[in-house]
Amino acid sequence: MKVLVAGGTGAIGRPLLTAMAAQGHQAYAIIRNPAHRSMVTELGAIPVVADVVDRDGLLRAVDGLAIDAVMHQATALRSAKRKLRPDDPTTVLRKQGTEHLLAAARVVGARRFVTQSLITGYGYRDHGTTVLTEDAPFGVHVGSVADLVVDGSVATEQQVFEAEGIEGIALRYGMFYGPNAFSDMFAGLLRKRAPIRPAGRCGTTCFVHVDDAATAAVVALTKGNPGTAYNIVDDQPASWQEFIDTVAAAHGTPRPISAPGWLIRMMVPYLGCLLIDTTMRVSHAKATRELGWSPLVPNLRIGLGLDSAVRS
Ligand SMILES: NC(=O)c1ccc[n+]([C@@H]2O[C@H](COP(=O)([O-])OP(=O)(O)OC[C@H]3O[C@@H](n4cnc5c(N)ncnc54)[C@H](OP(=O)(O)O)[C@@H]3O)[C@@H](O)[C@H]2O)c1
């Protein structure tokens, strides 16, 4: 397949381009920064210089290309503000960015569209021991600032499911760990001695290694059922205390500093919603059944090199 990829230079983007080339797909990687040409070319992709937020510029850049599918993996979490706002850059990429990439899909004649979504769309609350499947209500508001993130996930999913003539698939990812992923970002915060480890009540969530997240996206290109969402997580949910302690051990950072919930909320309100209020266990059985996908990295400790057993 010829695939137009947004987000190809990012944490999931790089293993994604590698996996696409390995599977014989030809990726066309949208790059904002021309200096990234060689990076994507070395990963087997053809660079397309454009900014997903600039609709007209994007359509001009893809004009004349003949493409089979579009892959939306563009996010901008690093530039998120301390206080989340409706015009948060990642939310804009999920709302307007998806609309622009759907318009690009029509220009290049693409019929398949795979988009990045998040498991937190099930709602930033305590789901207890219930194991959530894709049949659980999605787009659930709890009355916190985190509802803005939920709206972004719903927006990208609904647009690709409802787009005429497009076979849309959504991947509801757990939290990424691995090279350049959240585990690296948290390691950076721990080195700066940021007090981010919840002292008391703490949430539990699902994670996935970026390589497995990339593989799921490549499989979804050909095997994903149109109009379908898939949970993409590893086999072992973990508390954020476990995540932070595992990152600290794996990256050799100073011992994490614990902070009371009110302080974490005061520093970054969204972090309070994610690290404290949200407990969810999510099943990837549907992805295994329909895509034949299972995580090669079953849990954080193995994924970050603290334990050795990796399923072949
Ligand atoms: N499910 C998850 O847990 C999850 C989901 C997403 C991200 N993350 C993590 O969050 C951290 C920060 O991530 P990030 O969001 O900054 O992602 P990232 O890993 O840096 O990747 C973002 C990608 O989106 C591209 N992009 C952003 N805005 C764009 C635009 N307007 N036009 C075209 N391309 C655009 C970036 O291109 P440039 O190279 O031009 O910046 C980059 O390729 C990373 O550690 C990442 O793993 C986690």
The ligand as a MOL file (V3000), in Angstrom:
LIG
                    3D

  0  0  0     0  0            999 V3000
M  V30 BEGIN CTAB
M  V30 COUNTS 48 52 0 0 0
M  V30 BEGIN ATOM
M  V30 1 N -0.9960 7.1730 23.7770 0
M  V30 2 C 0.0170 7.8140 24.3060 0
M  V30 3 O 0.4820 7.5520 25.3960 0
M  V30 4 C 0.6540 8.9270 23.5520 0
M  V30 5 C 0.0740 9.4540 22.4100 0
M  V30 6 C 0.7950 10.4370 21.7560 0
M  V30 7 C 2.0100 10.8720 22.2380 0
M  V30 8 N 2.4710 10.3070 23.3670 0 CHG=1
M  V30 9 C 3.7600 10.6860 23.9660 0
M  V30 10 O 3.7760 12.0300 24.3250 0
M  V30 11 C 5.1110 12.5230 24.1820 0
M  V30 12 C 5.0940 13.8080 23.4340 0
M  V30 13 O 4.5810 13.4890 22.3120 0
M  V30 14 P 4.1920 14.4270 21.1530 0
M  V30 15 O 2.7460 14.5450 21.1380 0
M  V30 16 O 4.9760 15.6550 21.1350 0 CHG=-1
M  V30 17 O 4.5440 13.4250 20.0570 0
M  V30 18 P 5.8270 13.0350 19.2880 0
M  V30 19 O 6.2160 11.7240 19.7100 0
M  V30 20 O 6.8330 14.0810 19.3010 0
M  V30 21 O 5.1990 12.9630 17.8280 0
M  V30 22 C 4.3710 13.9380 17.3440 0
M  V30 23 C 4.3750 13.8250 15.8330 0
M  V30 24 O 3.3370 14.6240 15.3040 0
M  V30 25 C 3.9120 15.5360 14.3600 0
M  V30 26 N 3.1500 16.7650 14.3300 0
M  V30 27 C 2.7390 17.4950 15.3840 0
M  V30 28 N 2.0670 18.5850 14.9540 0
M  V30 29 C 2.0530 18.5150 13.5840 0
M  V30 30 C 1.5340 19.3650 12.5520 0
M  V30 31 N 0.8870 20.4830 12.8520 0
M  V30 32 N 1.7320 18.9990 11.2700 0
M  V30 33 C 2.3980 17.8700 10.9550 0
M  V30 34 N 2.9350 17.0230 11.8950 0
M  V30 35 C 2.7520 17.3500 13.1870 0
M  V30 36 C 5.3190 15.7690 14.8810 0
M  V30 37 O 6.1130 16.3220 13.8600 0
M  V30 38 P 7.3850 17.2450 14.2080 0
M  V30 39 O 8.5460 16.3260 14.1120 0
M  V30 40 O 7.3650 18.2750 13.1190 0
M  V30 41 O 7.2020 17.7850 15.5840 0
M  V30 42 C 5.6830 14.3340 15.2520 0
M  V30 43 O 5.9660 13.5970 14.1080 0
M  V30 44 C 5.9120 11.4640 23.4970 0
M  V30 45 O 6.7050 10.8740 24.4720 0
M  V30 46 C 4.8700 10.5330 22.9840 0
M  V30 47 O 5.2610 9.2300 23.0050 0
M  V30 48 C 1.8260 9.3630 24.0320 0
M  V30 END ATOM
M  V30 BEGIN BOND
M  V30 1 1 1 2
M  V30 2 2 2 3
M  V30 3 1 2 4
M  V30 4 1 4 5
M  V30 5 2 4 48
M  V30 6 2 5 6
M  V30 7 1 6 7
M  V30 8 2 7 8
M  V30 9 1 8 9
M  V30 10 1 8 48
M  V30 11 1 9 10
M  V30 12 1 9 46
M  V30 13 1 10 11
M  V30 14 1 11 12
M  V30 15 1 11 44
M  V30 16 1 12 13
M  V30 17 1 13 14
M  V30 18 2 14 15
M  V30 19 1 14 16
M  V30 20 1 14 17
M  V30 21 1 17 18
M  V30 22 2 18 19
M  V30 23 1 18 20
M  V30 24 1 18 21
M  V30 25 1 21 22
M  V30 26 1 22 23
M  V30 27 1 23 24
M  V30 28 1 23 42
M  V30 29 1 24 25
M  V30 30 1 25 26
M  V30 31 1 25 36
M  V30 32 1 26 27
M  V30 33 1 26 35
M  V30 34 2 27 28
M  V30 35 1 28 29
M  V30 36 1 29 30
M  V30 37 2 29 35
M  V30 38 1 30 31
M  V30 39 2 30 32
M  V30 40 1 32 33
M  V30 41 2 33 34
M  V30 42 1 34 35
M  V30 43 1 36 37
M  V30 44 1 36 42
M  V30 45 1 37 38
M  V30 46 2 38 39
M  V30 47 1 38 40
M  V30 48 1 38 41
M  V30 49 1 42 43
M  V30 50 1 44 45
M  V30 51 1 44 46
M  V30 52 1 46 47
M  V30 END BOND
M  V30 END CTAB
M  END
